């Protein structure tokens, strides 16, 4: 198993060696990894589960470790724009040729040995193999759970190679697979805790989730370190944000110590109690995500257990590297702003720089992958925090089947309308919802978009007769068609309509379509 990469089959072709759909369990992935000579045992990992925030925490923590002069790998799922961008080595997405060469090798092993690995198991094994072969050698890998925790394919690294387990905010999602209550789901998420290990737990909205995680950790003799939240010090002036018209990056104080430890343990007195930094990712929930990542970094450099597993952590991680890492964090497609021309040009036309001061002919877009009730509420809280001058009045919306759109649309329309008791209570302005689809994500055959017409029918039924005339529900085949529809419609003067912000939400796959459109329009390919 050398580091050379053989010629590839067509990467867009369907894999004959992996099963479509979701099939939780560890038997197949363990056998597959054994056949691959156990690449998951090569690199120490930080393992992250949760419902919301695990991607942001992985981005913060990876950035902190990279700014601490450590060699870092990262695995997130799903991918955003290209299938290979789910794996990062040394701060950049893995090369596509390298990715498909290793993935093809994994598929061939699964097929030849009759493993019957699912597509996500193949992807997970590919990530571990890439980590193991990385040059220069990786110090640590940050691994995000795909779904759940206990039986997720990533949950295969033993205690002596797991530096930390992190459980972010837990809420209802994927009940068909994980359980009917928040407590049941939290127990599954906490299944990544290792015997005698350490678990960082984010602030939880539901106490039953916190109690469930503590229960699983106690069963395994693991220590739980409860993260707090960063607190706002002040909001920096417009110079600290890439888009002066948008909310500025706040200066925050991030706690370096856990708010509680279970079972109880004395706090370390060797470091300051707080870290002052600017928070680059928008949204109030980042106060918790940043605090979780910073506490994880603090524990990595101070816990005797992690020092023994990876001695390089202590001399490398510093207050300054944590500050620099937080401030350099980027997490595209999640509460991220960009601008596209309005009206859209033909393919190949030049684009203004993303988030440059917007000319009159550009439309600002807010992208977010909010796809379930809890993430929709978080997006709604951010929308409500925006001044009326930049708060969108149009939602481009897609949703994976078979989710109920009402629970996702309700908080978003309330926020766009600037009301708190339901969209029908507002009487200012007109809202538009453009229902659309999204591109099928590579390697995820079980994911499909709700057809735009079906989605629009559900949204109209939810909005009801009381808001007719104030909420317009439209349909478009894809996000590009939705933007062109906005270019052609509306009661506002055309120049004003071009400048009106739009929020794009309901699925990370929809956000990815916008990023692909931006890349294509700027001459960057499909």
ZISUL-V386870 format. One record per residue. N is the residue number from 1. SS is DSSP state (hx for helix, st for strand, lp for the rest). Layout:
n = {N:N}
ss = {SS:SS}
//
This chain:
n = {1:2:3:4:5:6:7:8:9:10:11:12:13:14:15:16:17:18:19:20:21:22:23:24:25:26:27:28:29:30:31:32:33:34:35:36:37:38:39:40:41:42:43:44:45:46:47:48:49:50:51:52:53:54:55:56:57:58:59:60:61:62:63:64:65:66:67:68:69:70:71:72:73:74:75:76:77:78:79:80:81:82:83:84:85:86:87:88:89:90:91:92:93:94:95:96:97:98:99:100:101:102:103:104:105:106:107:108:109:110:111:112:113:114:115:116:117:118:119:120:121:122:123:124:125:126:127:128:129:130:131:132:133:134:135:136:137:138:139:140:141:142:143:144:145:146:147:148:149:150:151:152:153:154:155:156:157:158:159:160:161:162:163:164:165:166:167:168:169:170:171:172:173:174:175:176:177:178:179:180:181:182:183:184:185:186:187:188:189:190:191:192:193:194:195:196:197:198:199:200:201:202:203:204:205:206:207:208:209:210:211:212:213:214:215:216:217:218:219:220:221:222:223:224:225:226:227:228:229:230:231:232:233:234:235:236:237:238:239:240:241:242:243:244:245:246:247:248:249:250:251:252:253:254:255:256:257:258:259:260:261:262:263:264:265:266:267:268:269:270:271:272:273:274:275:276:277:278:279:280:281:282:283:284:285:286:287:288:289:290:291:292:293:294:295:296:297:298:299:300:301:302:303:304:305:306:307:308:309:310:311:312:313:314:315:316:317:318:319:320:321:322:323:324:325:326:327:328:329:330:331:332:333:334:335:336:337:338:339:340:341:342:343:344:345:346:347:348:349:350:351:352:353:354:355:356:357:358:359:360:361:362:363:364:365:366:367:368:369:370:371:372:373:374:375:376:377:378:379:380:381:382:383:384:385:386:387:388:389:390:391:392:393:394:395:396:397:398:399:400:401:402:403:404:405:406:407:408:409:410:411:412:413:414:415:416:417:418:419:420:421:422:423:424:425:426:427:428:429:430:431:432:433:434:435:436:437:438:439:440:441:442:443:444:445:446:447:448:449:450:451:452:453:454:455:456:457:458:459:460:461:462:463:464:465:466:467:468:469:470:471:472:473:474:475:476:477:478:479:480:481:482:483:484:485:486:487:488:489:490:491:492:493:494:495:496:497:498:499:500:501:502:503:504:505:506:507:508:509:510:511:512:513:514:515:516:517:518:519:520:521:522:523:524:525:526}
ss = {lp:lp:lp:lp:lp:lp:lp:lp:lp:lp:lp:lp:lp:lp:lp:lp:lp:lp:st:lp:lp:lp:lp:lp:lp:lp:hx:hx:hx:hx:hx:hx:hx:hx:hx:lp:lp:lp:hx:hx:hx:lp:lp:lp:st:st:st:st:st:lp:lp:st:lp:hx:hx:hx:hx:hx:hx:hx:hx:hx:hx:hx:hx:hx:hx:lp:lp:lp:lp:st:st:st:st:lp:lp:lp:lp:lp:lp:lp:hx:hx:hx:hx:st:st:st:lp:lp:st:st:lp:lp:hx:hx:hx:hx:hx:hx:hx:hx:hx:hx:hx:hx:hx:hx:hx:hx:hx:lp:lp:lp:lp:lp:st:hx:hx:hx:hx:hx:hx:hx:hx:hx:hx:hx:hx:hx:hx:hx:lp:lp:lp:lp:lp:lp:st:st:st:st:st:lp:lp:lp:lp:lp:lp:lp:lp:lp:lp:lp:lp:lp:lp:hx:hx:hx:st:st:st:st:st:st:lp:st:lp:lp:lp:lp:lp:hx:hx:hx:hx:lp:lp:lp:hx:hx:hx:hx:hx:hx:hx:hx:hx:hx:hx:lp:lp:lp:lp:lp:st:st:st:st:lp:lp:lp:lp:lp:hx:hx:hx:hx:hx:hx:hx:hx:hx:hx:hx:hx:hx:lp:lp:lp:st:st:st:st:lp:lp:lp:lp:st:st:st:st:st:lp:lp:hx:hx:hx:lp:lp:lp:lp:lp:lp:lp:lp:lp:st:st:st:st:st:st:lp:lp:lp:lp:st:st:st:lp:lp:lp:lp:lp:lp:lp:lp:lp:lp:lp:st:st:st:st:st:lp:lp:lp:lp:lp:lp:lp:hx:hx:hx:hx:hx:hx:hx:hx:hx:hx:hx:hx:hx:hx:hx:hx:hx:lp:hx:hx:hx:hx:hx:hx:lp:lp:hx:hx:hx:hx:hx:lp:lp:hx:hx:hx:hx:hx:hx:hx:hx:hx:lp:lp:lp:lp:lp:lp:lp:lp:st:st:st:st:st:st:lp:lp:lp:lp:lp:lp:lp:lp:lp:lp:lp:lp:lp:lp:lp:lp:lp:lp:lp:lp:st:st:st:st:st:st:lp:lp:lp:lp:lp:hx:hx:hx:hx:hx:hx:hx:hx:hx:hx:hx:hx:hx:lp:lp:lp:lp:lp:lp:lp:lp:st:st:st:st:lp:lp:st:lp:lp:lp:lp:lp:hx:hx:hx:hx:hx:hx:hx:hx:hx:hx:hx:hx:lp:lp:lp:lp:lp:hx:hx:hx:lp:lp:lp:lp:lp:st:st:st:st:st:lp:lp:lp:lp:lp:lp:lp:lp:lp:lp:lp:lp:lp:st:lp:lp:hx:hx:hx:hx:hx:hx:hx:hx:hx:hx:hx:hx:lp:hx:hx:hx:lp:lp:lp:st:st:st:st:st:lp:lp:lp:hx:hx:hx:hx:hx:hx:hx:hx:hx:hx:lp:lp:lp:lp:lp:hx:hx:hx:hx:hx:hx:lp:lp:st:st:st:st:lp:lp:hx:hx:hx:hx:hx:hx:hx:hx:hx:hx:hx:hx:hx:hx:lp:lp:lp:lp:lp}
//
